[in-house]
Amino acid sequence: MSLMTTALNSSPFDGDPAYTEGRADAYDDAELLTIDQLTARAAQYGEHADLPRAFGYMDTVLEARMLHDAVTAAETELAWTTVVNR
């Protein structure tokens, strides 16, 4: 007997095409813009785009911010241990 594994919805807009388009827009913009510029653009999406598209854009921007913060913390720790161990 097998059990079906279902995915939990993390956002009320997960099935909405506009949500996916917002995520795709942010993913494309992330190659050209800084995190702060992405955040400013996300604010513009919040004011001018439909709600699912704005949520999709902001979710991707938040993921990029968390990745940036994690990499920065790891690089800082590595630099600190390298300097201390010399």
C-alpha atoms as one frame of an Amber mdcrd trajectory, in Angstrom:
protein
   0.000   0.000   0.000   1.332   3.417  -0.848   0.443   6.788   0.542   0.185
   9.929  -1.517   2.346  12.770  -0.306   0.688  16.125  -0.656   2.495  19.439
  -0.711   1.478  22.015   1.814   0.500  25.416   0.515   2.937  28.013   1.724
   1.043  30.896   0.153  -2.587  31.428  -0.751  -1.428  32.449  -4.243   0.671
  29.368  -5.086  -1.632  28.230  -7.879  -2.161  31.686  -9.368  -0.358  32.428
 -12.673   0.136  36.072 -11.640   2.019  34.893  -8.531   4.333  32.827 -10.729
   4.840  35.758 -13.102   5.826  37.984 -10.166   8.370  35.405  -9.002   9.759
  35.135 -12.535  10.047  38.931 -12.820  12.006  39.132  -9.576  14.237  36.236
 -10.595  15.085  38.007 -13.858  15.622  41.348 -12.105  17.919  39.755  -9.492
  20.627  39.341 -12.134  20.696  43.092 -12.814  19.705  44.818  -9.558  20.991
  44.920  -6.000  18.934  43.682  -3.050  18.001  47.245  -2.110  16.899  48.013
  -5.676  14.839  44.812  -5.725  13.172  45.839  -2.469  12.309  49.257  -3.906
  10.883  47.643  -7.026   8.854  45.248  -4.847   7.312  48.298  -3.157   6.334
  49.595  -6.587   4.774  46.215  -7.404   2.799  46.475  -4.170   1.373  49.816
  -5.229   0.790  49.225  -8.932   0.527  45.483  -9.679  -2.212  43.067  -8.744
  -1.852  41.414  -5.333  -0.717  37.895  -6.384   1.963  39.310  -8.673   3.238
  41.611  -5.909   3.359  38.712  -3.436   5.263  36.560  -5.922   7.800  39.313
  -6.531   8.276  39.997  -2.831   8.626  36.300  -1.945  11.521  35.992  -4.372
  13.098  39.205  -3.080  12.866  37.889   0.497  14.519  34.620  -0.564  17.320
  36.578  -2.249  17.741  38.707   0.894  17.950  35.618   3.129  20.493  34.003
   0.817  22.580  37.181   0.768  22.486  37.422   4.572  23.459  33.755   5.010
  26.380  34.024   2.587  27.561  37.256   4.224  27.468  35.654   7.682  29.366
  32.580   6.475  32.014  34.663   4.716  32.413  36.867   7.799  32.876  33.820
  10.020  35.389  32.342   7.603  37.347  35.595   7.416  37.350  35.904  11.200
  38.644  32.371  11.777  41.290  32.852   9.073  42.580  36.053  10.702  42.490
  34.647  14.252  44.307  31.426  13.294  47.267  33.190  11.673
